[in-house]
Amino acid sequence: MRKIVVGVMGPGEKAKENDLRNAYELGQLIAQQGWALLTGGRNVGVMDAANKGAKAGNGLTVGILPNDNQDGISQAVDIAIFTDMGNARNNINVLSSDVVIACGMGAGTASEIALALKGKKKVILLTDDEESQVFFQKISPESVYVVDNVVHAIATIKAIL
């Protein structure tokens, strides 16, 4: 049976403390469910926090890296996929995920959400950015779920899958 892959996307260097806490907890709970975690694989922000959380929960982590080498990779990534595609890797991130969680918001995260919706993926928004909540729900009300905490995000994944 194929393992469920949950993509956690979010800001890198500009991640807020709340986003980092949520990402770490998301990683832990994803691992505890027996699901694989997929991130952008870098050693900053939401990517790194989610990977560290998943490793703390003895989970499997996959990182889709923007470059072609080991520079900047999270130490908590089990499987590193080097794309040498820069931000174009965002499409690989979301299409390889069964469901996508946006933990926080930034330009890269917004691009991943848009690509996920174009790819007919379900997206969970775990962000306090009300403008982005309204925007993405307006684009695809049947595919965007807004949650206010990590436990609600996991429950929503279970309901979706």
C-alpha atoms as a printed R data frame, in Angstrom:
    type eleno elety resid chain resno       x      y       z
1   ATOM     1    CA   MET     A     1   0.000  0.000   0.000
2   ATOM     2    CA   ARG     A     2   1.306  3.448  -0.954
3   ATOM     3    CA   LYS     A     3   2.186  5.791   1.904
4   ATOM     4    CA   ILE     A     4   0.141  8.995   2.168
5   ATOM     5    CA   VAL     A     5   2.282 12.068   1.470
6   ATOM     6    CA   VAL     A     6   1.423 15.322   3.224
7   ATOM     7    CA   GLY     A     7   3.081 18.437   1.834
8   ATOM     8    CA   VAL     A     8   3.798 21.214   4.302
9   ATOM     9    CA   MET     A     9   4.627 24.489   2.606
10  ATOM    10    CA   GLY     A    10   5.460 27.806   4.188
11  ATOM    11    CA   PRO     A    11   7.872 30.703   4.412
12  ATOM    12    CA   GLY     A    12  11.608 30.134   4.676
13  ATOM    13    CA   GLU     A    13  13.693 32.930   6.116
14  ATOM    14    CA   LYS     A    14  10.640 35.139   6.796
15  ATOM    15    CA   ALA     A    15   8.639 32.569   8.778
16  ATOM    16    CA   LYS     A    16   7.002 33.865  11.953
17  ATOM    17    CA   GLU     A    17   7.594 32.171  15.318
18  ATOM    18    CA   ASN     A    18   3.991 30.935  15.347
19  ATOM    19    CA   ASP     A    19   4.479 29.370  11.891
20  ATOM    20    CA   LEU     A    20   7.609 27.580  13.115
21  ATOM    21    CA   ARG     A    21   5.826 26.187  16.186
22  ATOM    22    CA   ASN     A    22   2.879 25.039  14.063
23  ATOM    23    CA   ALA     A    23   5.186 23.471  11.460
24  ATOM    24    CA   TYR     A    24   7.116 21.511  14.093
25  ATOM    25    CA   GLU     A    25   3.900 20.212  15.644
26  ATOM    26    CA   LEU     A    26   2.469 19.407  12.205
27  ATOM    27    CA   GLY     A    27   5.567 17.371  11.399
28  ATOM    28    CA   GLN     A    28   5.225 15.420  14.638
29  ATOM    29    CA   LEU     A    29   1.528 14.674  14.151
30  ATOM    30    CA   ILE     A    30   1.984 13.750  10.483
31  ATOM    31    CA   ALA     A    31   4.669 11.253  11.535
32  ATOM    32    CA   GLN     A    32   2.463  9.851  14.299
33  ATOM    33    CA   GLN     A    33  -0.245  9.148  11.709
34  ATOM    34    CA   GLY     A    34   2.256  7.097   9.695
35  ATOM    35    CA   TRP     A    35   2.170  9.560   6.803
36  ATOM    36    CA   ALA     A    36   5.259 10.815   4.949
37  ATOM    37    CA   LEU     A    37   6.128 14.500   5.140
38  ATOM    38    CA   LEU     A    38   7.149 16.393   2.003
39  ATOM    39    CA   THR     A    39   8.677 19.884   2.150
40  ATOM    40    CA   GLY     A    40  10.950 22.125   0.143
41  ATOM    41    CA   GLY     A    41  13.792 20.473   2.067
42  ATOM    42    CA   ARG     A    42  15.823 23.533   3.033
43  ATOM    43    CA   ASN     A    43  17.288 24.194   6.486
44  ATOM    44    CA   VAL     A    44  15.222 27.326   7.131
45  ATOM    45    CA   GLY     A    45  11.744 28.311   8.208
46  ATOM    46    CA   VAL     A    46   8.680 26.122   7.974
47  ATOM    47    CA   MET     A    47  10.527 23.501   5.907
48  ATOM    48    CA   ASP     A    48  13.155 22.864   8.562
49  ATOM    49    CA   ALA     A    49  10.719 23.049  11.497
50  ATOM    50    CA   ALA     A    50   8.285 20.556   9.926
51  ATOM    51    CA   ASN     A    51  11.122 18.152   9.083
52  ATOM    52    CA   LYS     A    52  12.509 18.363  12.623
53  ATOM    53    CA   GLY     A    53   9.052 17.703  14.052
54  ATOM    54    CA   ALA     A    54   8.548 14.690  11.809
55  ATOM    55    CA   LYS     A    55  11.935 13.268  12.802
56  ATOM    56    CA   ALA     A    56  11.046 13.781  16.482
57  ATOM    57    CA   GLY     A    57   7.956 11.670  15.724
58  ATOM    58    CA   ASN     A    58  10.056  8.998  13.950
59  ATOM    59    CA   GLY     A    59   8.555  9.898  10.588
60  ATOM    60    CA   LEU     A    60   9.767  9.753   6.998
61  ATOM    61    CA   THR     A    61  10.745 13.089   5.438
62  ATOM    62    CA   VAL     A    62  11.177 13.986   1.785
63  ATOM    63    CA   GLY     A    63  12.756 17.256   0.657
64  ATOM    64    CA   ILE     A    64  12.372 18.605  -2.876
65  ATOM    65    CA   LEU     A    65  15.397 20.889  -3.145
66  ATOM    66    CA   PRO     A    66  15.709 23.882  -5.485
67  ATOM    67    CA   ASN     A    67  19.393 23.277  -6.211
68  ATOM    68    CA   ASP     A    68  21.644 20.454  -7.385
69  ATOM    69    CA   ASN     A    69  23.787 20.000  -4.278
70  ATOM    70    CA   GLN     A    70  23.789 19.478  -0.502
71  ATOM    71    CA   ASP     A    71  24.028 23.208   0.332
72  ATOM    72    CA   GLY     A    72  21.296 24.371   2.669
73  ATOM    73    CA   ILE     A    73  19.548 21.015   3.112
74  ATOM    74    CA   SER     A    74  17.722 20.332   6.386
75  ATOM    75    CA   GLN     A    75  19.520 17.767   8.526
76  ATOM    76    CA   ALA     A    76  16.091 16.230   9.174
77  ATOM    77    CA   VAL     A    77  15.469 15.255   5.524
78  ATOM    78    CA   ASP     A    78  15.616 11.495   4.894
79  ATOM    79    CA   ILE     A    79  15.137 11.548   1.132
80  ATOM    80    CA   ALA     A    80  16.548 14.533  -0.730
81  ATOM    81    CA   ILE     A    81  15.473 15.111  -4.316
82  ATOM    82    CA   PHE     A    82  17.709 17.634  -6.051
83  ATOM    83    CA   THR     A    83  15.935 19.430  -8.900
84  ATOM    84    CA   ASP     A    84  18.225 22.313  -9.925
85  ATOM    85    CA   MET     A    85  14.921 24.030 -10.801
86  ATOM    86    CA   GLY     A    86  14.778 26.880  -8.274
87  ATOM    87    CA   ASN     A    87  11.180 27.893  -7.560
88  ATOM    88    CA   ALA     A    88   9.926 25.750 -10.445
89  ATOM    89    CA   ARG     A    89  10.236 22.857  -7.999
90  ATOM    90    CA   ASN     A    90   7.082 24.171  -6.319
91  ATOM    91    CA   ASN     A    91   4.988 22.267  -8.860
92  ATOM    92    CA   ILE     A    92   6.797 19.025  -7.965
93  ATOM    93    CA   ASN     A    93   6.174 19.744  -4.259
94  ATOM    94    CA   VAL     A    94   2.421 20.031  -4.618
95  ATOM    95    CA   LEU     A    95   1.823 17.416  -7.307
96  ATOM    96    CA   SER     A    96   3.752 14.834  -5.250
97  ATOM    97    CA   SER     A    97   1.583 15.511  -2.176
98  ATOM    98    CA   ASP     A    98  -1.795 13.923  -1.504
99  ATOM    99    CA   VAL     A    99  -2.822 17.038   0.418
100 ATOM   100    CA   VAL     A   100  -1.037 20.367   0.943
101 ATOM   101    CA   ILE     A   101  -0.909 22.376   4.165
102 ATOM   102    CA   ALA     A   102   0.143 26.010   3.927
103 ATOM   103    CA   CYS     A   103   1.668 26.899   7.280
104 ATOM   104    CA   GLY     A   104   2.056 30.667   7.179
105 ATOM   105    CA   MET     A   105   2.109 32.792   4.049
106 ATOM   106    CA   GLY     A   106   4.610 34.301   1.650
107 ATOM   107    CA   ALA     A   107   5.066 34.643  -2.095
108 ATOM   108    CA   GLY     A   108   6.508 31.136  -2.511
109 ATOM   109    CA   THR     A   109   3.759 29.623  -0.380
110 ATOM   110    CA   ALA     A   110   1.091 31.462  -2.375
111 ATOM   111    CA   SER     A   111   2.564 30.095  -5.611
112 ATOM   112    CA   GLU     A   112   2.461 26.564  -4.183
113 ATOM   113    CA   ILE     A   113  -1.175 26.966  -3.143
114 ATOM   114    CA   ALA     A   114  -2.115 28.229  -6.616
115 ATOM   115    CA   LEU     A   115  -0.267 25.333  -8.283
116 ATOM   116    CA   ALA     A   116  -1.918 22.848  -5.914
117 ATOM   117    CA   LEU     A   117  -5.365 24.183  -6.777
118 ATOM   118    CA   LYS     A   118  -4.596 24.037 -10.502
119 ATOM   119    CA   GLY     A   119  -3.493 20.425  -9.926
120 ATOM   120    CA   LYS     A   120  -6.838 19.599  -8.253
121 ATOM   121    CA   LYS     A   121  -5.243 19.108  -4.838
122 ATOM   122    CA   LYS     A   122  -6.928 19.863  -1.525
123 ATOM   123    CA   VAL     A   123  -5.265 22.692   0.406
124 ATOM   124    CA   ILE     A   124  -5.423 23.413   4.124
125 ATOM   125    CA   LEU     A   125  -4.584 26.956   5.183
126 ATOM   126    CA   LEU     A   126  -3.060 27.225   8.653
127 ATOM   127    CA   THR     A   127  -2.434 30.947   8.631
128 ATOM   128    CA   ASP     A   128  -3.802 34.004  10.375
129 ATOM   129    CA   ASP     A   129  -3.555 35.991   7.131
130 ATOM   130    CA   GLU     A   130  -7.245 36.658   6.530
131 ATOM   131    CA   GLU     A   131  -6.696 38.244   3.117
132 ATOM   132    CA   SER     A   132  -5.063 35.097   1.749
133 ATOM   133    CA   GLN     A   133  -7.801 32.947   3.311
134 ATOM   134    CA   VAL     A   134 -10.491 34.955   1.514
135 ATOM   135    CA   PHE     A   135  -8.523 35.054  -1.747
136 ATOM   136    CA   PHE     A   136  -7.852 31.319  -2.004
137 ATOM   137    CA   GLN     A   137 -11.318 30.315  -0.805
138 ATOM   138    CA   LYS     A   138 -12.796 32.561  -3.476
139 ATOM   139    CA   ILE     A   139 -10.667 30.889  -6.166
140 ATOM   140    CA   SER     A   140 -11.559 27.338  -5.117
141 ATOM   141    CA   PRO     A   141 -14.117 27.115  -2.297
142 ATOM   142    CA   GLU     A   142 -14.488 23.344  -2.696
143 ATOM   143    CA   SER     A   143 -10.754 22.671  -2.324
144 ATOM   144    CA   VAL     A   144  -9.557 25.146   0.327
145 ATOM   145    CA   TYR     A   145 -10.009 24.480   4.044
146 ATOM   146    CA   VAL     A   146  -9.129 27.078   6.676
147 ATOM   147    CA   VAL     A   147  -8.053 25.814  10.097
148 ATOM   148    CA   ASP     A   148  -6.925 27.647  13.208
149 ATOM   149    CA   ASN     A   149  -4.688 24.999  14.782
150 ATOM   150    CA   VAL     A   150  -2.597 21.923  14.062
151 ATOM   151    CA   VAL     A   151  -5.031 19.396  15.544
152 ATOM   152    CA   HIS     A   152  -7.794 20.759  13.304
153 ATOM   153    CA   ALA     A   153  -5.429 20.475  10.305
154 ATOM   154    CA   ILE     A   154  -4.811 16.766  11.004
155 ATOM   155    CA   ALA     A   155  -8.545 16.128  11.493
156 ATOM   156    CA   THR     A   156  -9.209 17.872   8.169
157 ATOM   157    CA   ILE     A   157  -6.655 15.663   6.398
158 ATOM   158    CA   LYS     A   158  -8.382 12.581   7.785
159 ATOM   159    CA   ALA     A   159 -11.756 13.874   6.561
160 ATOM   160    CA   ILE     A   160 -10.355 14.675   3.101
161 ATOM   161    CA   LEU     A   161  -8.613 11.340   2.647
